[in-house]
Amino acid sequence: MRQSKAVLAHRSHVPVPFAQSVTLKEHQKAADYTLAKQRLARYEIVFQALLLLLFTLGGGLDLLTRLSRVWVHYDIAQGMVLIGLFVLVNMILGWPMAWYRSFCLEAKFGFNKMTMATFFADQFKGCLLAIIVGLPLLYIILLLMRTLIAAHWFGGAWWLAVWLVWMISSLLLMWAFPKWIAPLFNKFEPLKDEILRTRIENLLQRTGFHSDGIFVMDGSKRSGHGNAYFTGLGKNKRIVFFDTLLKDMQTSEVEAVLAHELGHFAHKHVFKQMIVTFILALIVFAVLGWLLPQSGFYLGLGVHEPSNAMALLLFMLVLPIFTFPFSPLASVLSRKNEFEADRFAAKYANGNDLIQALTKLYRTNAASLVSDVWYSRFYDSHPGARERIAALQIATKAD
């Protein structure tokens, strides 16, 4: 609500740093788009809270447990059916909100390019992927839990073995994503622009970065928003540009955007984030190991039929509630990384080109140029528009 108030208060005038590059009409579109997303976010918060209460204190998880026991009798299979039912029900209940976001909110502001066929094809592919990849992993985890807990191996620290399995599977998925998972949803073609390709290859050489290729993704198939990203691990890394980004950018601006992304790798942001994620996951699994035998953990959350699968499901369901107060710390670290990547781009490309590229992204993506200071500190993974441009101008002058 603070963010909405701040955006609305500045709707009538373009912030001074952007007065020459963003029209009042574009600024007001961004403000209206932000306000619409904020309204939807508030509805989603209430909706998710009601779902959480329905599944826990409302008896929803107990109902799913009874259904799973009617259909199967093997304990691990029961657990897999329980979690599968929860994922299916939660996904179906979330469809109306997802449909509204794409076909009402995004469409109203001219960003949605998705058809109904694509929407449901994405849902189907997501389910199929979850079955092919998720079910075997879930089976291994539940089997490990049952075997290690019963045998008292690992000194009761069964969660350590489960964490190792989860970590290895996560690394494998990150490695496989560019070549085998992402192409299920989008088309990826090698970059054809020879001039741009030459500039990018020179930039990669200057920065000592190696990738498996430079690709263009058909982002316009679903949205009018532009973006660029890196994906994959080791030699299986790829540079990916949305076709919508290339359409709006000059060659030098694309190079500057790429230099920013390379900055994340140069400063090992991806590696550091991965290490932090794995350490936090280890702590999370350790807490789950402590909670697993505690009857109060289940009863206090409305569950009367505990099991290993229920412990996994219940813990992951309520974990965001207890980790939410730590969100500002993650946001601070993320913004710090973005500033470092911007300075890297100003050094190895051209800071003014990055400023122009970011301004175009703010304009074409209808991103708000105004943020409430406390909202930004709590939520924003990227610096505010004015703060970021000011820091880039200083870095550009320094170079």
C-alpha positions in Angstrom: 0.0 0.0 0.0 2.9 2.3 0.7 4.3 1.6 -2.8 0.9 2.3 -4.4 0.6 5.6 -2.6 4.1 6.7 -3.7 3.5 5.7 -7.3 0.1 7.5 -7.4 1.6 10.7 -5.8 4.2 11.0 -8.6 1.9 10.0 -11.5 1.4 13.5 -12.8 5.1 14.2 -13.5 8.1 12.4 -14.9 11.1 12.2 -12.4 13.7 14.8 -13.4 16.5 12.2 -14.4 14.1 10.8 -17.1 12.3 14.0 -18.2 14.1 14.0 -21.6 13.8 10.2 -22.3 10.4 9.2 -21.0 7.2 10.9 -22.0 4.4 11.8 -19.5 2.1 9.3 -21.3 4.7 6.5 -20.9 5.3 7.4 -17.3 1.6 7.4 -16.5 1.2 4.0 -18.2 4.0 2.6 -16.0 2.3 4.1 -12.9 -1.1 2.6 -13.9 0.5 -0.7 -14.7 2.3 -0.8 -11.3 -0.9 0.2 -9.4 -2.8 -2.6 -11.2 -0.1 -5.2 -10.3 -0.1 -4.0 -6.7 -3.9 -4.4 -6.4 -3.6 -7.9 -7.8 -0.7 -8.7 -5.4 -2.9 -7.7 -2.5 -5.7 -10.1 -3.7 -3.1 -12.8 -4.1 -1.9 -12.4 -0.6 -5.4 -12.8 0.8 -6.1 -15.7 -1.6 -2.9 -17.5 -0.6 -3.5 -16.9 3.1 -7.0 -18.5 2.8 -5.6 -21.5 0.9 -3.0 -21.9 3.6 -5.7 -21.9 6.3 -7.8 -24.2 4.2 -5.1 -26.8 3.8 -3.9 -26.7 7.4 -6.4 -25.6 10.1 -9.3 -26.2 7.7 -8.5 -29.9 7.4 -7.5 -30.0 3.7 -4.3 -31.9 4.2 -6.1 -34.5 6.4 -8.7 -35.0 3.6 -6.0 -35.5 1.0 -4.3 -38.0 3.4 -7.5 -40.1 3.7 -8.0 -40.0 -0.1 -4.4 -41.2 -0.7 -4.9 -44.1 1.8 -8.1 -45.2 0.0 -6.3 -45.4 -3.4 -2.9 -47.0 -2.3 -1.6 -48.9 0.7 2.2 -48.9 0.3 3.4 -46.1 2.6 5.8 -44.4 0.2 3.2 -44.6 -2.6 0.7 -43.0 -0.2 3.1 -40.2 0.4 3.7 -39.6 -3.3 -0.1 -39.6 -4.0 -0.6 -37.2 -1.1 2.0 -34.7 -2.3 0.8 -35.2 -5.9 -2.8 -34.4 -5.0 -1.8 -31.3 -3.1 0.2 -30.0 -6.1 -2.6 -30.8 -8.5 -5.3 -29.1 -6.3 -3.1 -26.1 -5.6 -2.4 -25.7 -9.3 -6.0 -25.9 -10.3 -7.0 -23.4 -7.6 -4.3 -21.0 -8.9 -5.4 -21.2 -12.5 -8.1 -18.4 -12.3 -5.5 -15.9 -10.8 -2.9 -16.9 -13.4 -5.5 -16.6 -16.2 -6.5 -13.1 -15.0 -2.9 -11.9 -14.8 -2.2 -12.9 -18.4 -5.5 -12.3 -20.2 -6.8 -9.3 -18.2 -4.1 -7.3 -16.5 -1.2 -7.9 -19.0 -3.5 -7.7 -21.9 -5.0 -4.4 -20.7 -1.5 -2.8 -20.9 -0.6 -4.5 -24.2 1.9 -7.0 -22.9 0.1 -10.3 -23.2 0.9 -12.3 -26.4 -0.1 -15.6 -25.1 -3.1 -17.6 -26.5 -5.3 -19.9 -24.5 -3.8 -22.8 -26.3 -0.3 -21.8 -25.2 -1.5 -21.1 -21.6 -2.9 -24.6 -21.2 0.0 -26.2 -23.1 2.4 -24.6 -20.6 0.3 -26.1 -17.7 0.3 -29.5 -19.3 4.0 -29.5 -20.0 4.7 -28.3 -16.4 2.7 -31.2 -15.0 4.4 -33.7 -17.3 7.8 -32.4 -16.3 6.9 -32.6 -12.6 5.9 -36.2 -13.1 9.0 -37.2 -15.1 11.5 -35.4 -12.9 9.7 -34.8 -9.6 8.2 -38.2 -8.9 11.4 -40.2 -9.0 13.2 -37.6 -6.8 10.3 -37.7 -4.4 10.4 -41.5 -4.3 14.1 -41.4 -3.5 13.7 -38.9 -0.7 10.8 -40.7 0.9 12.6 -44.0 0.7 15.7 -42.5 2.3 13.6 -41.0 5.1 11.9 -44.3 5.8 15.1 -46.4 5.6 17.4 -44.1 7.6 14.9 -43.2 10.3 14.1 -46.9 10.9 17.7 -48.0 10.9 18.9 -44.9 12.9 21.7 -44.4 10.4 23.6 -41.1 10.1 23.1 -40.8 13.9 19.5 -39.7 13.3 20.6 -37.1 10.8 18.6 -38.6 8.0 18.0 -35.0 6.8 21.7 -34.8 5.8 21.4 -37.6 3.2 18.2 -36.1 1.9 19.9 -32.7 1.6 22.7 -34.2 -0.4 20.2 -35.9 -2.8 18.3 -32.6 -3.2 21.5 -30.6 -3.8 22.8 -33.0 -6.5 19.4 -33.1 -8.2 19.3 -29.3 -8.2 22.7 -29.1 -9.8 21.7 -31.6 -12.5 18.6 -29.6 -13.3 20.5 -26.4 -13.6 23.0 -28.1 -15.9 20.2 -29.7 -18.0 17.8 -26.8 -18.1 19.2 -24.9 -21.2 19.4 -27.9 -23.6 16.5 -30.2 -22.5 14.0 -28.3 -20.4 13.7 -24.7 -21.6 13.2 -25.8 -25.3 10.0 -27.6 -24.2 8.5 -24.1 -23.7 10.3 -21.8 -26.1 12.3 -21.9 -29.3 16.0 -21.0 -29.1 17.8 -20.0 -32.3 21.5 -19.0 -32.6 22.0 -15.2 -32.9 22.0 -14.3 -36.6 23.1 -10.7 -36.4 26.8 -10.9 -37.4 27.7 -7.4 -36.3 26.1 -8.0 -32.8 27.6 -11.5 -32.7 31.1 -10.1 -33.4 30.8 -7.4 -30.7 29.5 -10.0 -28.2 32.3 -12.4 -29.0 34.9 -9.6 -28.5 33.3 -8.7 -25.2 33.4 -12.4 -24.1 37.0 -12.5 -25.0 37.8 -9.3 -23.1 36.1 -10.6 -20.0 37.4 -14.2 -20.2 33.9 -15.7 -20.4 33.1 -18.9 -22.3 29.6 -20.1 -23.1 27.9 -22.9 -25.2 26.4 -20.3 -27.5 24.4 -17.1 -27.9 20.7 -17.7 -28.5 17.6 -15.7 -29.2 14.4 -16.9 -27.4 10.9 -16.3 -28.8 9.8 -14.3 -25.7 7.2 -12.5 -27.9 5.3 -15.8 -28.0 4.0 -15.0 -24.5 4.8 -11.4 -23.6 5.9 -8.0 -24.9 8.4 -7.6 -22.1 12.1 -7.7 -22.9 14.9 -9.4 -21.0 18.2 -11.3 -21.2 19.7 -13.9 -19.0 22.4 -16.6 -18.5 21.5 -20.2 -17.8 23.2 -23.5 -17.2 26.4 -24.7 -15.4 29.9 -25.4 -16.5 30.5 -25.7 -20.2 26.7 -25.9 -20.6 26.2 -22.2 -20.1 24.2 -20.2 -22.6 23.5 -16.5 -23.2 19.9 -15.9 -24.0 18.3 -12.7 -25.4 14.5 -12.3 -25.7 13.6 -11.3 -29.3 11.6 -8.4 -27.8 14.8 -7.1 -26.3 16.8 -7.2 -29.5 13.9 -5.4 -31.4 14.2 -2.3 -29.2 17.9 -2.1 -28.6 20.9 -0.7 -30.5 23.9 -3.0 -30.9 26.0 -1.1 -28.4 23.1 -1.2 -25.9 22.7 -4.9 -26.2 26.4 -5.2 -25.6 26.1 -3.1 -22.4 23.2 -5.3 -21.1 25.3 -8.4 -21.7 28.3 -6.8 -20.0 26.0 -6.3 -16.9 25.1 -10.0 -17.0 28.7 -10.9 -17.3 29.4 -8.8 -14.3 27.4 -11.2 -12.2 29.7 -14.1 -13.3 32.8 -12.1 -12.9 31.9 -11.3 -9.3 30.8 -14.9 -8.8 27.3 -13.7 -7.7 25.7 -16.9 -9.2 28.2 -19.2 -7.4 27.8 -17.3 -4.1 24.0 -17.3 -4.3 24.1 -21.1 -5.0 26.3 -21.7 -2.0 24.1 -19.6 0.2 21.0 -21.4 -1.1 22.6 -24.8 -0.3 23.6 -23.7 3.2 20.2 -22.4 4.0 18.6 -25.6 2.6 20.8 -27.6 4.9 19.6 -25.6 7.9 16.0 -26.0 6.7 16.3 -29.8 6.4 18.0 -29.9 9.9 15.0 -28.0 11.3 12.7 -30.5 9.6 14.6 -33.3 11.1 14.0 -31.8 14.6 10.3 -31.2 13.9 9.5 -34.6 12.3 8.9 -36.5 15.6 7.2 -33.5 17.3 3.4 -34.2 17.5 2.8 -30.5 18.3 4.2 -29.6 14.8 1.3 -31.5 13.2 -1.5 -30.8 15.6 -0.6 -27.1 15.9 -1.1 -26.8 12.1 -4.4 -28.8 12.0 -2.9 -32.1 10.8 -4.0 -35.2 12.7 -2.4 -37.9 10.5 1.4 -37.4 10.5 3.7 -39.2 8.1 7.1 -38.5 6.5 5.4 -37.2 3.4 3.1 -35.0 5.5 6.1 -33.6 7.4 7.8 -32.7 4.1 4.6 -31.1 2.6 3.5 -29.3 5.8 7.0 -27.9 6.4 7.5 -26.6 2.9 3.9 -25.1 3.0 4.4 -23.0 6.1 8.2 -22.3 5.7 7.6 -19.0 3.8 5.6 -17.6 6.7 8.6 -18.0 9.0 11.3 -16.9 6.6 9.4 -13.8 5.4 11.0 -11.4 8.0 14.4 -12.2 6.4 13.3 -10.9 3.0 15.0 -7.5 3.4 18.4 -9.1 3.9 18.1 -11.0 0.6 16.9 -7.8 -1.1 19.9 -5.8 0.2 22.4 -8.5 -1.0 20.7 -8.7 -4.4 20.8 -4.9 -4.9 24.5 -4.8 -4.0 25.1 -7.4 -6.7 23.3 -5.4 -9.2 25.4 -2.3 -8.5 28.6 -4.3 -8.8 27.4 -5.8 -12.2 26.6 -2.2 -13.4 30.1 -1.0 -12.5 31.5 -4.0 -14.4 29.4 -3.1 -17.4 30.6 0.5 -17.3 34.2 -0.7 -17.2 34.1 -3.3 -20.0 31.4 -1.8 -22.2 29.9 1.7 -22.1 28.1 3.1 -19.1 26.1 5.5 -21.1 24.9 2.7 -23.4 23.7 0.8 -20.3 21.9 3.9 -19.1 20.1 4.2 -22.5 19.4 0.4 -22.5 17.9 0.5 -18.9 15.8 3.6 -19.8 14.4 1.7 -22.8 13.7 -1.3 -20.6 11.9 0.9 -18.0 9.9 2.5 -20.8 9.0 -0.6 -22.9 8.3 -2.8 -19.8 6.3 0.0 -18.2 8.4 -0.3 -15.0 7.7 2.3 -12.4 10.4 5.0 -12.0 9.2 5.7 -8.5 9.5 3.5 -5.4 8.6 4.0 -1.8 11.9 3.7 0.2 10.6 1.1 2.7 8.9 -1.0 0.1 12.1 -1.0 -2.0 14.3 -1.9 1.0 12.0 -4.8 1.8 11.1 -6.2 -1.6 13.2 -4.9 -4.5 15.9 -7.2 -5.8 17.1 -4.4 -8.1 17.9 -0.8 -7.2 15.3 1.8 -7.9 15.4 3.5 -11.3 16.7 6.9 -10.1 19.2 5.4 -7.7 20.6 3.0 -10.3 21.0 5.6 -13.1 22.7 8.0 -10.6 25.2 5.3 -9.6 25.9 4.4 -13.2 26.6 8.0 -14.1 29.2 8.1 -11.3 30.7 4.9 -12.4 30.8 6.1 -16.1 32.6 9.3 -15.1 35.1 7.4 -13.0 36.0 5.2 -16.0 
